[in-house]
Amino acid sequence: MEAKNIEQTLDKMRRDWDERARENARFYVNTERTDWTDAEFFASGERTVAEEILTDMINICQGRDPLTMRVIEIGCGAGRITRALAKRFGEVYAVDVSGEMVAQARQACADLPNVHVFQNNGMDLSVLPDIGYDFAFSTIVFQHIPSREVIVNYVRETGRLLKPGSLFKFQVQGDASISTEPDDTWLGVPFTDEQACAMAEECGFEPRYRHGAGEQYFWLWFFKK
Ligand SMILES: C[S@@+](CC[C@H](N)C(=O)[O-])C[C@H]1O[C@@H](n2cnc3c(N)ncnc32)[C@H](O)[C@@H]1O
């Protein structure tokens, strides 16, 4: 993609997500409900962490005490999962392209001094301090990104910041029948299993486990080489 086009895509992602956040951030974060209470919204984040993280602590921690671990979260939205991560891990560094979402996440985590939320440019992690991270996580974010180049760049950037051997666990759209337009910031580009493995190789990861190829929730376990 040409530089001009990528700038346009990043700008569109930021504007669209700001607009969604102003309209009803919690609905666009988790479309199960339009009228989330605080308690229900954050309980849904706890459920995601219970299902995707607490069941997988062997791969995630590899013997380390989670309270000593630094975690990256890409696309934190309104802090739904960020809060739950912060209760279990030492430090959470979260990014989101939308300043409106970032404001909501900061408010949601204001009582948690181990949470650091940053607005980024929508394609790299240069806003995060380069201090070595032990785990990275992202869900229902890349499935909205219409540019393969942006997603690959996030994987490369995560590889730059993770300590060797550490895990980046994330979800992409795996349903290849999805067709997306460069300016559609709701339906992201799909990945086949082969494309996911090629992305891992290109970015310095071992794609050790994959689950859900061909489905919307295609989960990838990339271990930094
Ligand atoms: C459906 S919400 C999910 C939020 C959070 N992961 C959760 O599950 O609660 C998607 C989030 O991804 C963010 N996002 C979309 N494209 C992004 C990009 N290119 N870079 C960073 N964040 C992005 C949006 O602003 C939004 O907050």
Ligand as a Chemical Component Dictionary entry (heavy atoms), coordinates in Angstrom:
data_LIG
# 
_chem_comp.id                   LIG 
_chem_comp.type                 NON-POLYMER 
_chem_comp.pdbx_formal_charge   0 
_chem_comp.three_letter_code    LIG 
# 
loop_
_chem_comp_atom.comp_id 
_chem_comp_atom.atom_id 
_chem_comp_atom.alt_atom_id 
_chem_comp_atom.type_symbol 
_chem_comp_atom.charge 
_chem_comp_atom.model_Cartn_x 
_chem_comp_atom.model_Cartn_y 
_chem_comp_atom.model_Cartn_z 
_chem_comp_atom.pdbx_ordinal 
LIG C1  C1  C 0  -14.390 -4.035 19.193 1  
LIG S1  S1  S 1  -13.315 -2.967 20.096 2  
LIG C2  C2  C 0  -12.561 -4.129 21.232 3  
LIG C3  C3  C 0  -11.855 -3.481 22.395 4  
LIG C4  C4  C 0  -11.182 -4.460 23.354 5  
LIG N1  N1  N 0  -10.211 -5.283 22.674 6  
LIG C5  C5  C 0  -12.203 -5.332 24.046 7  
LIG O1  O1  O 0  -12.339 -6.501 23.641 8  
LIG O2  O2  O -1 -12.855 -4.866 24.958 9  
LIG C6  C6  C 0  -12.023 -2.642 18.917 10 
LIG C7  C7  C 0  -11.026 -1.584 19.413 11 
LIG O3  O3  O 0  -9.916  -1.605 18.534 12 
LIG C8  C8  C 0  -9.505  -0.278 18.305 13 
LIG N2  N2  N 0  -8.807  -0.246 17.022 14 
LIG C9  C9  C 0  -9.333  -0.399 15.790 15 
LIG N3  N3  N 0  -8.370  -0.294 14.863 16 
LIG C10 C10 C 0  -7.202  -0.082 15.541 17 
LIG C11 C11 C 0  -5.863  0.101  15.143 18 
LIG N4  N4  N 0  -5.510  0.110  13.857 19 
LIG N5  N5  N 0  -4.931  0.272  16.097 20 
LIG C12 C12 C 0  -5.271  0.297  17.415 21 
LIG N6  N6  N 0  -6.525  0.147  17.844 22 
LIG C13 C13 C 0  -7.489  -0.061 16.913 23 
LIG C14 C14 C 0  -10.791 0.526  18.311 24 
LIG O4  O4  O 0  -10.573 1.897  18.554 25 
LIG C15 C15 C 0  -11.565 -0.160 19.420 26 
LIG O5  O5  O 0  -11.315 0.450  20.649 27 
# 
loop_
_chem_comp_bond.comp_id 
_chem_comp_bond.atom_id_1 
_chem_comp_bond.atom_id_2 
_chem_comp_bond.value_order 
_chem_comp_bond.pdbx_ordinal 
LIG C1  S1  SING 1  
LIG S1  C2  SING 2  
LIG S1  C6  SING 3  
LIG C2  C3  SING 4  
LIG C3  C4  SING 5  
LIG C4  N1  SING 6  
LIG C4  C5  SING 7  
LIG C5  O1  DOUB 8  
LIG C5  O2  SING 9  
LIG C6  C7  SING 10 
LIG C7  O3  SING 11 
LIG C7  C15 SING 12 
LIG O3  C8  SING 13 
LIG C8  N2  SING 14 
LIG C8  C14 SING 15 
LIG N2  C9  SING 16 
LIG N2  C13 SING 17 
LIG C9  N3  DOUB 18 
LIG N3  C10 SING 19 
LIG C10 C11 SING 20 
LIG C10 C13 DOUB 21 
LIG C11 N4  SING 22 
LIG C11 N5  DOUB 23 
LIG N5  C12 SING 24 
LIG C12 N6  DOUB 25 
LIG N6  C13 SING 26 
LIG C14 O4  SING 27 
LIG C14 C15 SING 28 
LIG C15 O5  SING 29 
# 
